[in-house]
Each structure stands twice: as structure tokens, then as C-alpha cells.
Amino acid sequence: MKQKITDYLDEIYGGTFTATHLQKLVTRLESAKRLITQRRKNTGMKVMSC
């Protein structure tokens, strides 16, 4: 997956997107992934299904 992202960035930005930029992007994506997949605290509310 990381290689695909790198290929797309190279295609879009050419050589101006550096390894430092890529590492910062990967760090942010990993952080977002953790937040998205983090288990939510049970609030005691039940979801009604139709």
C-alpha cells in the first residue's frame, strides 16, 4: 500500500515530494487509522433498528 501511495505522489508532485514529507504523511495516516478504529466507550444507549 505504501508503495502505491509513493507512486501516486511521484506522479502528482514529481520529485518535490521528499522522503520527509512521505514519512510525515504516513505518520498522520497511522494516527488517523488508530482514531477511526479505536473502540468507543459504551454509553449505555441502544441503537434501534428498523
C-alpha positions as CSV (number, residue, x, y, z in Angstrom):
1,M,0.0,0.0,0.0
2,K,2.8,2.4,0.9
3,Q,4.4,1.8,-2.5
4,K,1.2,2.7,-4.3
5,I,0.9,5.9,-2.3
6,T,4.5,6.7,-3.1
7,D,3.9,6.1,-6.8
8,Y,0.9,8.3,-6.9
9,L,2.7,11.1,-5.1
10,D,5.6,10.8,-7.5
11,E,3.2,11.1,-10.4
12,I,1.4,14.1,-9.0
13,Y,4.3,16.1,-7.4
14,G,7.3,14.8,-9.3
15,G,10.5,14.9,-7.3
16,T,9.3,17.7,-5.0
17,F,7.6,15.3,-2.5
18,T,10.5,14.2,-0.3
19,A,11.0,11.2,1.9
20,T,10.5,13.5,4.9
21,H,7.1,14.6,3.5
22,L,6.2,10.9,2.9
23,Q,7.1,9.9,6.5
24,K,5.0,12.8,7.9
25,L,2.1,11.7,5.8
26,V,2.4,8.1,6.8
27,T,2.6,9.1,10.5
28,R,-0.6,11.1,10.1
29,L,-2.4,8.3,8.3
30,E,-1.4,5.8,11.0
31,S,-2.7,8.2,13.7
32,A,-6.0,8.7,11.9
33,K,-6.4,4.9,11.4
34,R,-5.9,4.4,15.2
35,L,-8.5,7.1,15.9
36,I,-11.0,5.7,13.4
37,T,-10.7,2.1,14.6
38,Q,-10.5,2.9,18.3
39,R,-13.3,1.2,20.2
40,R,-15.8,3.7,21.5
41,K,-16.9,3.7,25.2
42,N,-20.2,2.1,25.7
43,T,-22.7,4.9,26.6
44,G,-25.5,2.6,27.5
45,M,-27.6,3.8,24.6
46,K,-29.1,1.2,22.4
47,V,-29.5,1.7,18.7
48,M,-32.9,0.9,17.3
49,S,-33.1,-1.0,14.1
50,C,-35.8,-0.6,11.5
